Amino acid sequence: MSTTFQLDTATSRATPTPQPMRRLTVPKIRQRKKDGVTEEPLVMLTAYTARQAQLLDTHCDLLLVGDSLGQVIYGLPSTIPVTLDMMANHAAAVVRGSYHAVVIVDMPFGSYEASPEQAFESASRLLKESGAAGVKLEGGAAMAETVAFLTQRGIPVMGHVGLTPQAVNVLGGYAARGRSDAEAGKIVGDAKALDEAGAFAVVVEGVVEPIAIEVTESISCPTIGIGASARCDGQVLVSEDMLGMFERVPRFVKRYEEIAEVIAKAAETYAAEVRSRAFPGEEQTYQPK
């Protein structure tokens, strides 16, 4: 039976295959936190395409094929409509475009909540079809049994607590979490439950800083912050947010570039040259010998 992915090589019309190197592994990521301390924070960004993976790979410890692709790539109003097919296809592209970072793929809404068995079927399909190293799922103590079920069967799992976008309809919005004592206690308890169930890392999203720090200090596996604290064991952002592809971004995002402006300006210049017949020029046309 043929496979649809390659683990250590990448092909692109723009970039040749780099010299193969040994890819980071889930155990190596887990081992970065020793005795409760991660000396060098873990770097994670989202990626959805092979070319994007090529550009980000050497700078990241992990690449997350996030269900945020529903909004970023497909223009959907939320992550809820994202399907397993969408996740598997984009994850395969990211694996093909990378050779260094650990590739983790989000399990979409409705693909794992019903039972551990459903989660295993979905997760095993994602890993088989993409070549990714592990999956990420949202939820805390309620998902601990599922996390244990998956890890015991050879599927590495990254947890996700705090603001969980797939549960936005229940949460009532995207506001920061952990401001009340009850909510803070639940977030810490959720993270501990995932850690004890075998998660190799836990994303802490949209959580007030003191609680993010408490979570980080309370569990043995690394925490990956997003809208949390610099004291987390690593950080993740949606790449398009970080690059300035959208006008509106969450408060916790720092824009490192304004790529949307660059693209719009390039398109404006191209359109003007086409309309004035300045493009294509002599360098872009073929002449008879």
C-alpha positions, 0 to 999 in steps of 0.5 A, a space after each residue: 500500500 502506498 503512502 501519501 507523505 514523506 517524512 524527511 524530504 520536501 519538494 517545491 517549485 520554489 525551494 529545493 529539498 534541504 539536506 535531510 536532518 533528524 526531525 525532533 521527536 515528541 519525547 525530545 519536546 517532553 524532555 525539554 522540561 526537567 525538574 519543572 524548568 524549561 531553560 529554553 522556551 519551546 517555539 511553535 507556530 501554525 502552518 497549513 501549507 507545504 511552502 509555509 512549513 518550509 519557511 517556518 520549519 528551521 525556526 520552530 520546535 513544533 508546527 501546529 496544523 491548527 483547526 484555525 485553518 477554518 477561519 484563516 484558509 477557508 473564511 469560516 466563521 469559527 473552527 466548528 465546521 472544520 472536518 477531518 478531511 481538511 485537517 488530514 490534507 493540510 497536515 500532510 502538506 505541512 509534513 511534506 514541507 518540513 524536516 525539523 519541527 515536530 508536526 502536531 495536528 488539531 482534532 476537529 470538533 466532533 471527531 473525538 468527544 463522543 468516546 475514547 474509541 471515536 478519538 482513536 479512530 479519528 487520531 489514527 486516521 490523521 496520523 496515517 494520512 499525514 505523517 504527523 507526530 501527534 494530535 492536539 485536542 481541547 478540553 481538560 479533566 473531561 478528556 483525561 480518559 481519552 488522552 490516556 486511551 490514546 497515549 496508551 495506544 501509541 498516539 502522542 497527545 497535546 492538551 489544550 485548556 483555558 479558552 478553548 475555541 471549539 467550546 466558544 458557544 458554551 463559553 459565550 465568547 473569547 474573553 480571557 479565562 481564570 478571573 474568578 476563583 472557580 474558573 481558575 481552579 478548574 483550569 489548574 485542575 484540567 491541566 493537572 488531569 491532562 498531565 497525569 493522563 499522559 499529555 506530552 504538552 498542554 496549550 494554555 490559551 487566553 488565561 490570566 497570567 497568574 493562573 498560567 504561571 500556576 499551571 506551568 509550575 503545577 504540571 510536569 509536562 511543558 505548557 505552551 502559552 497563547 495569550 497567557 504568560 512569558 513564564 510558560 514553557 513555550 509560546 504559539 501564535 497563529 502565523 497569519 496573525 503574527 505576520 499581519 495578514 488580518 486587520 483585526 487580531 486578538 490583544 495577545 498577538 504581536 505583529 512582527 510584520 505587515 504582510 497584508 500591506 506588502 501583498 496589497 501593494 504588490 497586487 496594485 503595482 502588478 495591476 497598474 503595469 498590466 493595464 499600462 502594458 508595461 508587463 510583461 516586458 522584454 525580460 518576461 517574453 519569448 522571442 524567435 531566434 
